[in-house]
Amino acid sequence: MSPRPLSWIGPLKVLLGTIAVLCGLYVFFLVGPALETRFFPVLGKMRFTEVLAQTKDASIVRTEFEKLRSCEYMGIAWYYGAEAGVFERVSMVPIRDPNDTSSPSRPVGIARAGPWRITIPAADVRTKSFVEAFHRCHPFWTTVSKFYP
């Protein structure tokens, strides 16, 4: 008489395989954005070309940067304060010609941007602020670039 095959081995393999795939997907979506931000940024570091005081609490800013990857622009966030400490998101309004209907996405290469109205005193823009830019490079997640500093 031959030994009876174990009927629970097949379903166990399917269960363990499913768990492995789900764990792999979880790690991919957890680690992927951090790795992409660190090793494949969309933008190089932003450099200020002009910072002018508009009022005591607002500035007009012009910048220059290099776009490294061809990704769709989604938005930007400017923060006042220390990234490792206390900070707040501030208003950043592009000053555009009312007839300008062009896309905010730019081609790869060196680009100039602005003027932008930032609600940070001109003396603090370079030293007490940081900026993140958001792009869509693929369907998996939004790619964040540590734009400044």
C-alpha positions in Angstrom: 0.0 0.0 0.0 1.4 3.4 -1.0 1.4 6.3 1.4 -1.5 8.7 0.9 -0.4 12.1 -0.6 -0.7 15.1 1.7 -3.6 17.1 0.3 -2.9 20.2 2.3 0.6 20.9 0.7 -0.8 22.4 -2.5 -3.1 25.0 -0.8 -0.2 25.8 1.7 2.1 26.6 -1.2 -0.5 28.8 -2.7 -1.1 30.6 0.6 2.7 31.1 1.2 3.2 32.3 -2.4 0.4 34.8 -2.0 1.8 36.1 1.2 5.3 36.4 -0.3 3.9 38.4 -3.3 1.9 40.7 -1.0 4.9 41.3 1.2 7.0 42.1 -1.9 4.4 44.6 -3.1 4.3 46.2 0.3 8.1 46.6 0.4 8.1 47.9 -3.2 5.6 50.7 -2.4 7.2 51.4 1.0 10.9 51.6 -0.2 10.4 52.5 -3.8 9.6 56.2 -3.3 12.5 56.7 -0.9 15.0 55.1 -3.3 13.7 57.0 -6.3 13.9 60.3 -4.4 17.5 59.6 -3.3 18.9 58.0 -6.5 16.7 59.3 -9.4 15.6 62.8 -8.6 13.5 64.7 -11.2 15.2 68.0 -10.4 18.6 69.2 -9.5 19.0 71.7 -6.7 17.4 75.1 -7.1 19.6 78.2 -7.2 18.2 81.6 -6.4 18.9 84.2 -9.1 16.9 87.0 -7.4 15.2 87.6 -4.1 13.5 90.9 -3.7 11.5 92.2 -0.7 7.9 93.0 -1.8 6.7 93.7 1.8 8.2 93.0 5.2 6.6 89.5 5.1 6.7 88.7 1.4 9.3 88.3 -1.3 9.6 88.0 -5.1 11.8 85.1 -6.1 13.4 84.0 -9.3 15.3 80.7 -9.6 17.3 78.4 -11.9 17.5 74.7 -11.8 18.2 71.6 -13.9 15.4 69.2 -14.8 17.0 65.7 -14.9 14.0 63.5 -15.9 11.1 63.9 -18.2 8.2 63.7 -15.7 4.9 65.6 -15.5 4.9 68.5 -13.0 2.2 68.2 -10.3 3.0 70.9 -7.8 5.4 72.5 -5.4 5.4 73.2 -1.6 7.5 75.9 0.0 8.1 75.7 3.8 9.2 78.4 6.2 11.4 77.0 9.1 13.8 74.2 9.6 13.1 70.8 7.9 14.3 69.0 11.0 12.4 71.3 13.3 9.3 73.5 13.4 8.1 74.7 10.0 4.9 75.8 8.2 3.9 75.6 4.6 3.7 79.1 3.1 1.9 80.6 0.1 3.8 80.5 -3.2 2.0 82.2 -6.0 3.5 82.3 -9.5 3.3 85.7 -11.1 2.3 85.0 -14.7 1.1 86.9 -17.7 -2.7 86.5 -17.8 -2.5 85.4 -21.4 0.1 82.6 -20.6 -1.7 79.3 -21.0 1.4 77.1 -21.3 1.9 74.0 -19.3 3.9 74.3 -16.1 5.8 71.1 -17.1 9.3 71.8 -18.5 11.6 69.8 -20.8 14.8 68.2 -19.5 17.6 70.7 -19.1 18.4 74.0 -17.4 15.3 76.1 -16.6 14.6 79.4 -15.1 11.5 79.9 -13.0 9.6 82.8 -11.5 8.8 85.3 -10.5 7.1 83.7 -7.5 5.5 85.6 -4.6 6.6 83.8 -1.4 5.2 84.8 2.0 8.6 84.7 3.7 10.7 87.8 4.5 13.4 88.3 1.9 16.2 87.9 4.5 14.9 84.4 5.4 14.2 82.9 2.0 17.7 81.5 1.5 18.4 80.5 5.0 15.1 79.5 6.7 13.1 77.7 4.0 13.0 74.5 2.1 11.1 73.4 -1.0 9.7 70.1 -2.3 8.5 69.6 -5.9 6.1 66.8 -6.9 6.0 65.0 -10.3 4.3 62.0 -11.9 7.0 59.8 -13.5 5.0 56.6 -13.6 1.6 55.3 -12.3 2.9 53.9 -9.0 3.4 57.0 -6.8 4.1 60.7 -6.8 7.8 61.4 -7.1 9.1 64.0 -4.5 12.2 66.0 -5.2 14.0 67.8 -2.3 14.3 70.9 -4.4 16.0 73.3 -2.0 18.3 73.4 -0.1 
